[in-house]
Amino acid sequence: MATAAAASAKTAPQADDAWSDVCVANDTAADAQIRDGYPVSLATDLQETLGLSDAQTADVLGRSRRTFARYRDKGKRLGLPESERLFRYLRLLQQGRSVFGSSEKAAWWMTHDNPALEAPQVNRYG
């Protein structure tokens, strides 16, 4: 029983993450949020966590840098394609956090080269 509690605590959302209320563990539960479109602030929070440039964040979302800037400046909600892509990154970050124990370590893993994978995770899941 103690190990189940420890495992549950290890994978629980960290309170300092702006996306802790986003359903990323279950595709079905996340479907409604994705269809409604995530707020662009989730993308900027991910950008900050991973230390990405505007161009890299736009690439993550599958949009141009100018389109990303327009979404951010107007506080628009992301469309379905952008929300789906953002969902994949948030889920990967959450899984990395559960493996490595912190968002910082997971972010490092996502943004640095890994010879076994031939590229950083940010480039692989776009």
BASENU-35636 format. One record per residue: x, y, z of N, C-alpha, C in turn; residue number from 1. Coordinates in nm, 2 decimals. Atoms other than C-alpha are relative to their C-alpha. Example, Ala and Ser with C-alpha at 12.3 -4.5 7.8 and 13.67 -1.06 7.14 Angstrom:
% residues 2
{site {0.09,-0.12,0.00},{1.23,-0.45,0.78},{0.09,0.12,0.00},1}
{site {-0.09,-0.11,0.00},{1.37,-0.11,0.71},{-0.08,0.11,0.08},2}
This chain:
% residues 126
{site {0.08,-0.12,0.00},{0.00,0.00,0.00},{0.09,0.13,0.00},1}
{site {-0.08,-0.12,-0.01},{0.28,0.24,0.08},{0.06,0.03,-0.14},2}
{site {-0.05,-0.03,0.13},{0.42,0.20,-0.27},{-0.10,0.06,-0.09},3}
{site {0.10,-0.05,0.08},{0.09,0.27,-0.43},{-0.02,0.15,0.03},4}
{site {0.01,-0.14,-0.03},{0.07,0.60,-0.24},{0.12,0.08,-0.05},5}
{site {-0.12,-0.07,0.05},{0.42,0.69,-0.33},{0.00,0.01,-0.15},6}
{site {0.01,-0.01,0.15},{0.36,0.61,-0.70},{-0.10,0.11,-0.03},7}
{site {0.11,-0.10,0.03},{0.04,0.82,-0.69},{0.05,0.14,0.03},8}
{site {-0.06,-0.13,-0.03},{0.23,1.11,-0.52},{0.10,0.04,-0.11},9}
{site {-0.11,-0.03,0.10},{0.51,1.09,-0.78},{-0.06,0.05,-0.13},10}
{site {0.06,-0.04,0.12},{0.27,1.13,-1.07},{-0.10,0.11,0.01},11}
{site {0.10,-0.11,-0.02},{0.04,1.39,-0.92},{0.05,0.13,-0.06},12}
{site {-0.04,-0.13,0.06},{0.04,1.73,-1.09},{0.07,0.08,0.10},13}
{site {-0.07,-0.09,-0.09},{0.28,1.97,-0.94},{-0.08,0.13,0.00},14}
{site {0.08,-0.12,-0.02},{0.10,2.28,-0.80},{0.05,0.12,-0.08},15}
{site {-0.05,-0.12,0.06},{0.33,2.53,-0.97},{-0.02,-0.01,-0.15},16}
{site {0.02,0.01,0.14},{0.24,2.40,-1.32},{-0.14,0.06,-0.04},17}
{site {0.12,-0.06,0.05},{-0.02,2.61,-1.50},{-0.09,-0.10,-0.06},18}
{site {0.08,0.10,0.07},{-0.14,2.31,-1.68},{-0.04,-0.12,0.08},19}
{site {0.03,0.11,-0.08},{-0.20,2.09,-1.38},{-0.15,-0.05,-0.01},20}
{site {0.14,0.03,0.01},{-0.58,2.10,-1.44},{-0.03,-0.05,-0.14},21}
{site {0.02,0.05,0.14},{-0.54,1.99,-1.81},{0.01,-0.15,0.01},22}
{site {0.00,0.15,0.00},{-0.63,1.63,-1.86},{0.10,-0.05,-0.11},23}
{site {-0.10,0.06,0.09},{-0.32,1.47,-2.01},{0.02,-0.15,0.02},24}
{site {-0.02,0.14,-0.03},{-0.33,1.13,-1.86},{-0.10,-0.09,-0.08},25}
{site {0.10,0.08,0.06},{-0.64,1.01,-2.04},{-0.05,0.07,-0.13},26}
{site {0.04,-0.06,0.12},{-0.71,1.08,-2.41},{-0.15,0.04,0.00},27}
{site {0.14,-0.02,0.00},{-1.09,1.05,-2.36},{-0.04,0.12,0.08},28}
{site {0.03,-0.11,-0.09},{-1.10,1.29,-2.07},{0.05,0.13,-0.06},29}
{site {-0.06,-0.12,0.06},{-0.89,1.54,-2.27},{-0.07,0.04,-0.13},30}
{site {0.07,-0.03,0.13},{-1.11,1.52,-2.58},{-0.08,0.13,0.00},31}
{site {0.08,-0.12,0.00},{-1.35,1.79,-2.48},{0.08,0.13,0.01},32}
{site {-0.08,-0.12,-0.01},{-1.08,2.03,-2.37},{0.07,0.03,-0.13},33}
{site {-0.06,-0.02,0.13},{-0.90,1.98,-2.70},{-0.09,0.06,-0.10},34}
{site {0.10,-0.05,0.09},{-1.21,2.03,-2.90},{-0.04,0.15,0.02},35}
{site {0.03,-0.14,-0.04},{-1.29,2.35,-2.71},{0.12,0.10,-0.03},36}
{site {-0.12,-0.08,0.03},{-0.93,2.47,-2.78},{0.06,0.04,0.13},37}
{site {-0.07,-0.04,-0.12},{-0.67,2.52,-2.51},{0.02,0.15,-0.01},38}
{site {-0.04,-0.14,0.00},{-0.60,2.88,-2.41},{0.14,0.01,-0.04},39}
{site {-0.13,-0.02,0.04},{-0.29,3.02,-2.57},{0.10,0.01,0.11},40}
{site {-0.09,-0.01,-0.12},{-0.15,3.08,-2.22},{0.06,-0.14,0.03},41}
{site {-0.06,0.13,-0.03},{-0.09,2.70,-2.19},{0.13,-0.02,-0.09},42}
{site {-0.11,0.01,0.09},{0.14,2.72,-2.49},{0.11,0.09,0.04},43}
{site {-0.11,-0.09,-0.05},{0.33,3.02,-2.35},{0.06,-0.05,0.13},44}
{site {-0.05,0.07,-0.13},{0.36,2.83,-2.01},{0.10,-0.11,-0.04},45}
{site {-0.09,0.10,0.05},{0.51,2.54,-2.20},{0.12,0.06,-0.06},46}
{site {-0.11,-0.07,0.06},{0.73,2.77,-2.39},{0.10,0.05,0.11},47}
{site {-0.08,-0.05,-0.11},{0.86,2.92,-2.06},{0.07,-0.12,0.07},48}
{site {-0.06,0.12,-0.07},{0.91,2.57,-1.90},{0.11,-0.06,-0.08},49}
{site {-0.10,0.07,0.08},{1.10,2.43,-2.19},{0.11,0.10,-0.05},50}
{site {-0.10,-0.10,0.04},{1.29,2.76,-2.26},{0.00,0.01,-0.16},51}
{site {0.00,-0.01,0.15},{1.17,2.77,-2.63},{-0.02,0.14,-0.04},52}
{site {0.02,-0.13,0.07},{1.18,3.07,-2.86},{-0.14,0.00,-0.06},53}
{site {0.13,-0.01,0.07},{0.87,3.20,-3.03},{-0.01,-0.09,-0.12},54}
{site {0.00,0.08,0.12},{0.97,3.02,-3.35},{-0.01,-0.15,0.04},55}
{site {0.01,0.14,-0.04},{1.02,2.69,-3.17},{-0.14,-0.03,0.05},56}
{site {0.13,0.03,-0.05},{0.69,2.72,-2.99},{-0.10,0.00,-0.11},57}
{site {0.09,0.00,0.12},{0.51,2.81,-3.32},{0.02,-0.14,-0.07},58}
{site {-0.02,0.12,0.07},{0.67,2.50,-3.47},{-0.06,-0.12,0.08},59}
{site {0.07,0.10,-0.09},{0.54,2.29,-3.17},{-0.14,0.00,-0.04},60}
{site {0.15,-0.01,0.03},{0.19,2.42,-3.25},{-0.03,-0.03,-0.15},61}
{site {0.02,0.02,0.15},{0.24,2.37,-3.63},{-0.05,0.13,-0.06},62}
{site {0.04,-0.13,0.06},{0.19,2.74,-3.70},{0.12,0.09,-0.02},63}
{site {-0.11,-0.09,0.02},{0.40,3.03,-3.82},{0.02,0.08,0.13},64}
{site {-0.03,-0.08,-0.11},{0.57,3.25,-3.57},{-0.09,0.12,0.01},65}
{site {0.09,-0.11,0.00},{0.35,3.54,-3.67},{-0.14,-0.04,0.05},66}
{site {0.13,0.04,-0.05},{0.03,3.34,-3.62},{0.00,-0.03,0.15},67}
{site {-0.01,0.02,-0.14},{0.15,3.23,-3.28},{0.00,0.13,0.08},68}
{site {-0.01,-0.13,-0.06},{0.23,3.59,-3.19},{-0.14,0.06,0.00},69}
{site {0.14,-0.05,0.01},{-0.12,3.69,-3.31},{-0.09,-0.06,0.11},70}
{site {0.08,0.08,-0.10},{-0.28,3.42,-3.09},{0.03,0.05,0.14},71}
{site {-0.04,-0.04,-0.14},{-0.08,3.53,-2.79},{-0.04,0.14,0.03},72}
{site {0.04,-0.14,-0.02},{-0.14,3.90,-2.84},{-0.14,0.02,0.02},73}
{site {0.14,-0.02,-0.01},{-0.51,3.86,-2.87},{-0.06,-0.09,0.10},74}
{site {0.05,0.09,-0.11},{-0.54,3.59,-2.60},{-0.10,-0.10,-0.06},75}
{site {0.09,0.09,0.06},{-0.71,3.36,-2.85},{0.02,-0.14,0.05},76}
{site {-0.01,0.14,-0.02},{-0.79,3.00,-2.79},{0.06,-0.07,-0.12},77}
{site {-0.06,0.07,0.11},{-0.59,2.75,-2.99},{-0.11,-0.08,-0.07},78}
{site {0.09,0.08,0.08},{-0.77,2.56,-3.27},{0.02,-0.15,0.03},79}
{site {-0.01,0.14,-0.02},{-0.82,2.19,-3.28},{0.14,-0.06,-0.03},80}
{site {-0.13,0.05,0.03},{-0.49,2.11,-3.46},{0.11,0.04,0.10},81}
{site {-0.10,-0.05,-0.09},{-0.28,2.33,-3.23},{-0.02,-0.06,0.14},82}
{site {0.03,0.06,-0.13},{-0.46,2.19,-2.92},{0.05,-0.14,0.01},83}
{site {-0.04,0.15,0.01},{-0.39,1.83,-3.03},{0.15,-0.01,0.02},84}
{site {-0.15,0.00,0.00},{-0.02,1.91,-3.08},{0.04,0.04,0.14},85}
{site {-0.04,-0.04,-0.14},{0.00,2.09,-2.74},{-0.03,-0.11,0.10},86}
{site {0.03,0.11,-0.08},{-0.17,1.80,-2.58},{0.11,-0.10,0.01},87}
{site {-0.11,0.10,0.01},{0.10,1.56,-2.70},{0.12,0.05,0.08},88}
{site {-0.11,-0.05,-0.07},{0.37,1.79,-2.56},{-0.02,0.00,0.15},89}
{site {0.04,-0.01,-0.15},{0.19,1.84,-2.22},{0.00,-0.15,0.06},90}
{site {0.00,0.14,-0.05},{0.14,1.46,-2.19},{0.14,-0.05,0.01},91}
{site {-0.13,0.05,0.00},{0.50,1.39,-2.28},{0.08,0.07,0.12},92}
{site {-0.07,-0.07,-0.11},{0.62,1.65,-2.02},{-0.05,-0.06,0.13},93}
{site {0.05,0.07,-0.12},{0.39,1.49,-1.76},{0.06,-0.14,0.02},94}
{site {-0.06,0.13,-0.01},{0.53,1.15,-1.83},{0.14,0.01,0.03},95}
{site {-0.14,-0.02,-0.04},{0.88,1.28,-1.82},{0.02,0.04,0.14},96}
{site {-0.01,-0.04,-0.14},{0.81,1.44,-1.49},{-0.02,-0.12,0.09},97}
{site {0.02,0.12,-0.08},{0.68,1.11,-1.35},{0.13,-0.09,0.00},98}
{site {-0.12,0.09,0.01},{1.00,0.93,-1.47},{0.12,0.07,0.07},99}
{site {-0.12,-0.07,-0.05},{1.26,1.20,-1.37},{-0.03,0.07,0.13},100}
{site {0.03,-0.06,-0.14},{1.08,1.34,-1.06},{-0.02,0.15,0.00},101}
{site {0.02,-0.15,-0.01},{1.06,1.71,-1.16},{-0.03,0.05,-0.15},102}
{site {0.03,-0.07,0.13},{0.94,1.94,-1.44},{0.13,0.04,-0.06},103}
{site {-0.12,-0.05,0.05},{1.29,2.08,-1.47},{0.08,-0.11,-0.07},104}
{site {-0.07,0.11,0.06},{1.45,1.74,-1.54},{-0.07,-0.05,-0.13},105}
{site {0.08,0.04,0.12},{1.17,1.65,-1.78},{0.02,0.10,-0.11},106}
{site {-0.02,-0.10,0.10},{1.22,1.98,-1.96},{0.14,-0.01,-0.06},107}
{site {-0.13,0.02,0.05},{1.59,1.92,-1.99},{0.00,-0.12,-0.10},108}
{site {0.00,0.12,0.09},{1.53,1.57,-2.14},{-0.07,0.03,-0.13},109}
{site {0.07,-0.04,0.13},{1.28,1.72,-2.39},{0.07,0.09,-0.09},110}
{site {-0.06,-0.10,0.08},{1.51,1.99,-2.51},{0.15,-0.03,-0.04},111}
{site {-0.14,0.03,0.02},{1.85,1.82,-2.52},{0.02,-0.12,-0.09},112}
{site {-0.03,0.12,0.09},{2.00,1.58,-2.78},{0.01,-0.12,0.08},113}
{site {-0.01,0.13,-0.06},{1.97,1.22,-2.70},{0.05,-0.09,-0.12},114}
{site {-0.06,0.08,0.11},{2.20,1.00,-2.92},{-0.09,-0.12,-0.04},115}
{site {0.09,0.12,0.03},{1.96,0.70,-2.89},{-0.12,0.04,-0.08},116}
{site {0.12,-0.05,0.07},{1.67,0.91,-3.02},{0.03,0.09,-0.12},117}
{site {-0.05,-0.07,0.12},{1.88,1.11,-3.27},{-0.05,0.15,0.00},118}
{site {0.04,-0.14,0.00},{1.71,1.44,-3.17},{-0.07,0.03,0.14},119}
{site {0.07,-0.03,-0.13},{1.56,1.63,-2.87},{-0.15,-0.04,-0.02},120}
{site {0.14,0.04,0.00},{1.20,1.53,-2.79},{-0.09,0.11,-0.07},121}
{site {0.07,-0.11,0.05},{1.08,1.88,-2.89},{-0.01,-0.01,-0.15},122}
{site {0.00,0.02,0.14},{1.18,1.80,-3.25},{-0.07,-0.12,-0.05},123}
{site {0.05,0.13,0.04},{1.05,1.45,-3.25},{-0.16,0.00,0.00},124}
{site {0.14,0.01,-0.02},{0.69,1.51,-3.14},{-0.08,0.11,-0.06},125}
{site {0.07,-0.12,0.06},{0.60,1.82,-3.35},{-0.10,-0.04,-0.10},126}
